[in-house]
Amino acid sequence: MWIPYKLKDGMVKWMDLGDRRMTDPFFDETIHICRSRQKERSSLESLSSAEFLVEASKGVNALSPGAFIFHVSRCGSTLLSQVFSQPEENIAIAEAPLLDEILQLGDASLFNAAVALMGQQRNFKETDYIIKLDSWHIHYYHLLREWYPSTPFFFLYRRPDEVIASHAKRRGIHAVPGMVSHSLLKTDAPETFGGDFNRYTAQVLTQYFLQLERIFGLHHPKNLFFDYAAGGKAMITAFSEFTGVPVRDMEQANTRLGYHSKSTQEVFKPEATVDEQFFFDDCQAAYEQLRTLHV
């Protein structure tokens, strides 16, 4: 099965997944594995115009998204998408760079076409389609809600000091000044942080929480908020009940919960008490305000 996976100089890059399902923690991991296999057959890349992508999406046997997962990062979103990616009845896309690139263009037809091609049915057992977005796509809420007015949006968040502590071990790109546009993240210019990555990450999170508070205030019936403090099992149950995507094998789900979200071979170990160096008053206040409204 061929899917689009990246834009390059106005062209669309394609990849043949073969018989591989997208069950890796991140979309890019699946693409990397398939690209390595493809290079064994040919050194040439498969490219097309954006217009071809739109035409190719017409008439494909594809599911419509049953849910979008928004998140502040390091708050259980990868674990959630992993649990629901395992059953063959589900299609789960986790942080596909192509969707980010198209969102930045604001092109609805291109976005819908890419979503359709990524959601193609293979064995016709598939019934549910879940898309996990990048964390900064919280700031694209209004655009995505305009495009998908009746699709369930599930919003995950977590105590900011715990999120910052996690990034201190292994940083996501939005936790490194300058890696994601600061105008998109709504932060001060990267150079103003003087190399203080934790302070920068705290400001990124503060803006996430403030945006989530505004979204919560809209009271859209297809929005649900969840604080990861309630735990992984509660998260899975809440997502399933809200979206209608069933937990098909609870034993399988519980087994996946026992491993690190980003590594299926690494046994999960509860994090130690978070050091006060990761606590920032303004960020914590924004989190507490959201939690007060939500809970």
N, C-alpha and C positions, 0 to 999 in steps of 0.2 A: 504494500500500500504506500503510495506516494503522498507526502504532505509538504506544505511550505513551512520553512522554519526561520528564515531571516531575510531582511532586505539588504541589498548591497548595490550602492550607486544607482538607485532607482529600479533595480531588478530584484526579482524574488528568487531566493535559493530554495531548492527542493531536495528532499531526502526520501529514499526508499526504505521504509521500515522493515520490509520483508515480513516475517512472521512475528516480529518483536512487539509486544504490547508495551504501553507507556506506564510501567509500574515502578520505574526508578524514582527516587525522591524528587528529582528535578528534571524538567523537560530536556534541558541541555545535556544531561548525562546520557539519556537515551540517544540523542542526536550524535553525541561523540562516539558512542559504541557503533552506531550504524554507519557513521562517516568512515570510521576505520575499516569496516568491512567493505564499504563501497570503494575505498581507495585500493583495495586488493584487486578489484575488478577493473578499475579505470581511474586515471588521475584527473579526468575531466569533471567539472562541476555541472550540475543541472540547474540552468537558469531560465527564467521567463520574464515577461513583462508583468506589471501589476494588472493590466487588463486581462491577460490570460488567466491569472489567478481567479478573478471574478467570474470569468466564463467557465472555468473548470469546476467551480463550485456549484454551478447550476445543474440540478438533477441528480446530484450524488445522494446515495443513501446515507443520510447523516441524522444524528440526533440534535435536537435543540438543547442548549444548556439548561440543566435543571437547577443549577445553583452557581453563584459566584462567591468565592471566599475572599474577603478582605481581611487584612491583618496588620498589626504594627511590627511584625517580625518577632521571632523567638518566643512565640506565644501559643504554640501547638498547631499552627496551620499546616506545617509539613507532615506532622504526625496524622492529622485529620485526613489530608489528601492521600497519604500512604494507606491508611486503613481502608479507604473507599476505592483505592485503585486496584486492590487485589482481586476481588471477584470479577469473573469474566463478563458479568452482566453490566459492568461499569466502565466508563471511559473517564479518566481523570488527567487533566492537563495542569502541570504545576509550573507556573512562572515561565511561560514561553516568551522569549525575547521578541519574537515577531509581533505578538500582541501588544507589547510595550511600544515597539517602534510605530505601529499603526495608530495606537492611542495618541502618541505625540503628534501625528499628522492630523488626527481628528476625522479620519475617513471612515464613515459608517459602513459603506458598501464593502470596502476592503476588509474591515474588521469582521463583518458578518461572513464574508467569503472564507477568511482564514479559519474562523471558528467552525464553520461547516466542514471544511476539509480535514481539520484536526479531529472532528467528531464523527468521521465516517464509521459506519458499521462494518465489521469484518465477518463475524460468524452469525450475525442477526439474532444473537442472544442478548446483545446490548440493549438496555432499556433506560439507563441513567447516565448523564453527562455532567461532570463537575469541572469547573475551571477555577483554579487557585491563582489569584493575581499577584503581582509584586506589591510590596507594602506601600509604595508611594502612589499606587493607583487609588488609594483613599481620596486623593486630591482630584481624581477623575470621576468621582461619584456621579455628579450631575449629568455628565455626558453618557456614562454607562447606563444610568437609570432612564435617560431619554431613549436610548437604544433598546433597552430591555425593561419595559415598564412593569411587567408582571412576573419577572423571574425572581426567585428568592435570593436575597443578598445576606450572607452570614458574616458578621463582623466580630473578629477575635481581638482581644486586647489582654494586657498583663501589666503587673506592677513594673514601672519603668526601671527601677534599680536592678531588678532581675534581668530585664532585657539588656540593659547596658552592660551588666556583668557578663552576660553570654557573648555579647559582641567583643568584649575585651579579650576573650579567648580566641575567637575566630570571627573576624569582622565581615559583615555583609557590605556590599558596595555603598549603600546609602549611609553607612556609619563611618565612611572615610571621606573627609572634606574634599569636594571637587569631583568625586566619581559620578555623582548624580547631580544634575543642575540644581544649584541652591535656590533658583527662582521657582523651580517646580516644588522643591521641598519646603519653600517659604522660610528659609533660614537666612541668617546674615551671611555675608561673603565668607568663603572658606578661610581666607587669610586672617580674618579677625579672631580666629580661635587659637592661633599661635601653636598649633600642633596638639592642642588638647582635644583628642578624639572623643573622650567621654563627654565633655561639655557640648561638643558638636552633636553627638548622638542624642543627648538630652534635649537639645533644641529641636532636632528632627522629630523626636517622640512627642514633645509638647505640641507641635503643630499637628501631628496625627491625632492626638487626644482632642484638641480643640475642634478639628474638622469632624471627628466622630461625634462630639457633643452637638455640633450644628446638624449633622445628619440625623441624630437621635431626635432632635427637636422637630423634625419633619413628620414624625410618627407615621411613616409609610408602613402599610400592613405587611409588606413583603420584606421588611428589614428585621433582622434579629441580632441582638448583641450578646456576647458571651465573654465573661472574664475567666481566663485560664486558671485562676485561683481555685475554681470549683473542681478542677481535675480532668484528666483525659477521658475517663469513662463517661462522666457527665457531659463533656463536650460532644462526644460521639452520639450520645442519646439525644441531646438537644438538636444537633444538626439533622439527624435522621427524622425526628418528629416534625421539625420545621419544614424541611425540604421534601419529605416524602420518599427520600432515598433510603431503602431499608438496609439494616445491618444484616446481611445475608448469612453470615457465619460469625457468631459472637465469640466462639473459641478462637477463630483465626484473628479476629480483631483484638482480643485480649493478648494473644501471643505477640502481635505487632506492637502493642503498647509496652511490652517488656523490653523493647530495643530502642536505641537512639533513633530519633526521627530521621536523621540524615545518613544513617548507616545501619543497614539491616543486619549487620554482623556484630555490632557493638551493643552489649547489654546496657540497658538504661540504668544510670546511677543518679539518685536524687542529688540535687545541687546543695552544696554547703550553704551556711548562712551568708548572705550577701554583705560584703564589706561596705562601710559607710562612704568610701570614696566614690561609689556609684550612685549615691543619693544626691539629687538636686531638687531643691525646694520647689521651684516653679514647675518643674516637670511632674513631681509628685502631686502638687496641687491640682494640675490639669487632669491627672489620672483620677484623683479622689472626687473631683467634680463630676466627671463622667460616670464614675461608679455610683455616686449618690443618685444621679438621675436615673441610671439604669436599674440599680438594685432597689 
